[in-house]
Amino acid sequence: MPSTNGYLEIRAGSVVIATGCVERPLIFDHNERPGVCRFPARTGWRRTYGLLPGEHAVFSVGDDLGLEAALDLNDLGLRVLGVADCRLDGQGPELIEALRQRNIPFVSGWVASKAHGHKVVEGVTISSIDGVRQGNSPVTWSWLRPVLCR
């Protein structure tokens, strides 16, 4: 470390390296289909080019950044059909309330398990994180069946 009096040498007893987090894409059947993309791309298109990534979307997320992206894109005109969060708990209560206020269905402990369609995404199937239940949850929400995204 430079100093006006020369160099000062500091030796730490321990060091904490906090590298932050890196978004990890969720893996599911047919996640390479055109129309399946990570939310930073979706929000980037809107902010950079003024483009919405379609008319409808289902979000499968694993952190509060995904919930924020769903809210942000909904407010910009994208019709969010629902949000499935693979976490059982730990979501920001203010984000859950914001989804509720916008009438966006939300379930925790569920995740996208398959995208449907060939040239475009036509729907998505969600499953419980243990893979036991598929398409329906203990709560009856119409979008929990394979969702038609057209």
C-alpha positions in Angstrom: 0.0 0.0 0.0 1.6 3.3 -1.1 2.2 5.9 1.6 3.8 9.3 1.6 6.5 7.8 3.9 7.1 4.7 1.7 5.2 1.4 1.8 3.1 0.1 4.7 2.8 -3.7 4.9 -0.3 -5.1 6.5 -0.8 -8.8 7.3 -4.3 -10.0 8.0 -5.0 -12.8 10.4 -7.9 -13.9 8.2 -9.5 -12.7 5.0 -13.1 -12.8 3.9 -13.6 -12.9 0.1 -17.2 -12.0 -0.7 -17.6 -12.6 -4.5 -21.3 -11.9 -4.6 -23.7 -14.2 -6.4 -23.9 -15.5 -9.9 -27.2 -16.3 -11.4 -27.4 -20.0 -12.2 -29.9 -20.9 -15.0 -32.6 -23.5 -14.0 -32.3 -26.7 -15.9 -35.4 -28.3 -17.3 -36.6 -30.1 -20.4 -36.5 -28.0 -23.6 -35.0 -25.0 -21.9 -33.1 -24.3 -25.1 -36.3 -23.4 -27.0 -36.6 -20.0 -28.6 -38.5 -17.8 -26.0 -36.9 -19.4 -22.9 -34.4 -16.9 -21.5 -33.0 -15.8 -18.2 -34.6 -12.7 -16.8 -31.5 -10.4 -17.1 -31.9 -10.7 -20.9 -35.6 -9.9 -20.7 -35.1 -6.8 -18.6 -32.1 -5.8 -20.7 -34.1 -5.9 -24.0 -36.7 -3.6 -22.5 -34.2 -1.1 -21.0 -31.7 -1.1 -23.9 -33.9 -1.5 -26.9 -37.4 -0.7 -25.7 -38.5 -4.3 -26.5 -40.7 -6.6 -24.5 -39.7 -10.3 -24.8 -43.2 -11.3 -25.9 -46.7 -10.7 -24.7 -46.9 -13.3 -21.9 -44.5 -14.9 -19.6 -44.2 -17.4 -16.8 -41.3 -16.9 -14.4 -39.5 -19.7 -12.7 -37.1 -18.1 -10.2 -34.8 -18.9 -7.4 -34.2 -15.6 -5.8 -35.7 -12.2 -5.1 -34.1 -10.7 -8.2 -36.4 -13.0 -10.3 -39.4 -11.7 -8.4 -38.3 -8.1 -9.0 -37.8 -8.8 -12.7 -41.4 -10.3 -12.9 -42.8 -7.2 -11.2 -40.7 -4.8 -13.3 -41.6 -6.4 -16.6 -45.3 -6.6 -15.6 -45.2 -2.9 -14.9 -43.7 -2.3 -18.3 -46.5 -4.2 -20.1 -45.5 -7.9 -20.2 -48.5 -10.0 -19.0 -47.0 -12.2 -16.3 -49.1 -15.4 -16.1 -47.5 -16.6 -12.9 -44.3 -17.0 -10.8 -43.0 -20.2 -9.5 -40.2 -19.9 -6.9 -38.1 -23.0 -6.2 -37.5 -21.7 -2.6 -40.0 -22.9 0.0 -39.5 -19.7 1.9 -37.2 -16.7 2.3 -38.9 -14.5 -0.3 -39.1 -10.8 0.5 -42.6 -10.2 2.0 -42.9 -6.9 0.2 -42.3 -8.7 -3.2 -45.0 -11.3 -2.4 -47.4 -8.5 -1.5 -46.5 -6.6 -4.7 -47.3 -9.8 -6.8 -50.6 -10.2 -4.9 -51.5 -6.5 -5.6 -50.9 -7.0 -9.3 -53.0 -10.3 -9.3 -49.9 -12.3 -10.4 -50.2 -15.9 -9.2 -47.3 -17.1 -7.0 -46.3 -20.5 -5.7 -43.2 -21.4 -3.6 -41.6 -24.8 -3.8 -42.4 -25.1 -7.5 -40.2 -24.9 -10.6 -40.4 -25.1 -14.4 -39.9 -28.7 -15.5 -40.7 -28.6 -19.2 -41.2 -26.0 -22.0 -43.6 -26.9 -24.7 -43.5 -25.8 -28.3 -41.1 -26.1 -31.2 -40.3 -22.8 -32.9 -41.8 -20.7 -30.0 -42.7 -21.5 -26.4 -46.4 -22.4 -26.3 -46.6 -23.4 -22.7 -44.7 -24.6 -19.6 -45.2 -27.4 -17.1 -44.2 -26.7 -13.5 -43.5 -29.3 -10.9 -42.9 -29.3 -7.2 -39.2 -29.2 -6.3 -39.2 -32.8 -5.2 -40.6 -33.8 -8.7 -43.5 -35.7 -7.1 -46.4 -33.3 -8.1 -46.7 -31.9 -11.6 -49.1 -29.4 -13.0 -51.2 -28.9 -9.9 -50.5 -27.7 -6.4 -52.4 -27.9 -3.2 -53.8 -24.5 -4.1 -55.9 -24.5 -7.2 -54.5 -22.0 -9.7 -55.4 -22.3 -13.3 -51.9 -21.6 -14.6 -50.4 -24.5 -12.8 -51.5 -26.8 -15.5 -49.3 -26.6 -18.6 -49.6 -22.9 -19.3 -50.4 -21.8 -22.8 -48.2 -18.8 -23.5 -49.8 -17.6 -26.7 
